[in-house]
Amino acid sequence: MNIGIIGATGYTGLELLRLLAQHPAKPTVTVITSRQENGQSLTDIFPALYNMANYNDLKYEAPEASELAGRADFFFMAAPHGAAMGLAPALLAGGAKVVDLSADFRLHDAETFNQWYQPHTAAGLLSEAVYGLPELYTPEIRNARLVANPGCYPTSIILGLAPFLRAGLLAEDRPIIADSTSGVTGAGRGAALGTSFCEVQDSFKAYKVTGHRHTPEIEQELSKLQGHAVNVAFTPHLAPLNRGILSTLYAFPKKDLPLEELHSLYLDFYKDKPFVRVRPLGFEPQTSEVRGTNFCDLSLFWDKRTSLVKIVSVIDNLCRGASGQAVANFNLMCGLAETDGLLMSAVRP
């Protein structure tokens, strides 16, 4: 299996290379792209990858569709929003399968995408693209040639709420509240004042408090689970962490619900899903327990005083929230076990 990685200089590209280097199917990375690093050696940019797989021989190329088609059987697209829609049609026409890690194919409705991002130049592919959350769409992913890898915040939120909504437990006309906190790598590898060490260290902030672009993606998937439109009040935060997302989710149930019953519902929903760990009642999860892994840890709480169900969801934003999930989708699309190359324990301390 020959692999191409579009946008292989960011943190998600680096994480993809790390995971693929240890994959038991031994895929061969044949092409990596970056306009900024065009002509540079991969291991000069990322010395940590020296002597791993075939990486010493790889050099960056400019991402030109005419030069990429046919160069690989499978492409991971880890470029910024807007790039994939320009490249995906040619790659698919060349016979490749594609997982896109940007937002270009996550939304099914072109007008919604235009409203939150930009005019879509490959809107004809939106109906074909499969939303790449294996816990919900494994059969569709297995048969797909284009998969839209979910966003990191949406992954933590959707996995946290899926059993609750699928069971129809949400009170009518009540919003869901999602408070999510991410490490700094979620902002990408490019230099920016707002994510520099001196600005982030020993600080904690909310940002894009109204109108974050992950909102329509979250609502799209939660509405499918619930069976009708669901409104989400989503607030992201930035913490002085390298990696990790912790989402605290608040939902109003239709009726008082024994916590043990809800816990059993979650255990049953995820019993055959290897990357979701429903923790015992009373467990308070933390990001260090999933660092560097493809796991999502969930804990459930019933706040009787406010009649709220509280769900805490933790993932690694670079692995489960991006590249690890992309490799899981690659596995399914290629007829491999979903867990191939991904069953590792957390990096601690």
C-alpha positions, 0 to 999 in steps of 0.5 A: 500500500503506497501512501501520500500525505498532503500537508506533512509539516503540521502536527497532524502530518507528523502524528500520521507519520509516527503512527504509520511507521509502526503500522503492522501492514507496513504501508510505504509513504511515497509522497509528502507535500508542503509548499513551504518546505518544497525540496527539503528532506523530511528528516531534516524537518523532523529529526525524530523520524530519522531511520524510521520506515523509509522516511530518510529518503522522502523529500517534500513536494509542492501539492499539485494535483496533476503531479500527485494523481496515481502516485499513491493508493491512499491519500491523507489530506492534512492541509488547511481548510480549502485545500482538499476541495481543490485536490480531492477530485483529481486524486479520486479520479486517479483511483485513490482513496482519500481521508481528509482531515480538514473540514472540507467534506464534513458538512453535508449541506453546501450552503451551510459550508459556505456560511461557516467557511467559504464557497465550496468548489467540489460540492458534488462530493459532499453527498458521497463523503462519509463522516469518519467516526467509526463508532457510528459509521463503520459499514459506510466507512468500509465502503467509502472512497472519500472519508471526512475525518471528524474535528477534534472537538466534535469527536469528544462531544459526539462520542460523549453524547451518542448513547444518550441521544440515540436512546431519545433521552434528551428533553424536548426543546432543551439545548446541550451545553458543551464546554471543551478545553484543548491543548495548544497543538489544536491551533496548529504548528504555525507561529502565532502570538496567541499560542506562543509560550509566554501568552499561553503558559500559566493562563487559561482562556475561552475563545470564539465563545459564540460562532466557532466553526465546529458548531454546525458539524457538532449539531449535524451529527447530534441531530442525526442521533436524536432524530430532529434538530438539536441546538448546542451551546459550544464554548472552546477554551485554551489550556497550557497543555501540548495535547489533549481535549477535555469536554464537559457536556451538560444535557437535560434528560426527559425524566429522572434517570438512575445513573446506574441505568445510564451507565449500563446504556453506555456500556452496551452502546460501546461494548464492541467499540475498542477505542471508547472506554466507559469508566466506572461510576465516580471516575474523574477522567483526565487528559494524561490518561489518553495522551498519545492514544486513540482512546476516548474516555467517558465518565457519567454523572447525575446532578440531582440538584439541577436535574442535569446529566453531566458527561466528561469526555477526554481524548488526545486532540492529535491522535483520537481527534485527528491522525489516529482516527484517520488511521482507523478510517484507513484501516477500515477502508482497506479491509484491515482491523480498525485497531491495527497500529493504534493499540498503544497505552498512554504516554505517562508522565 
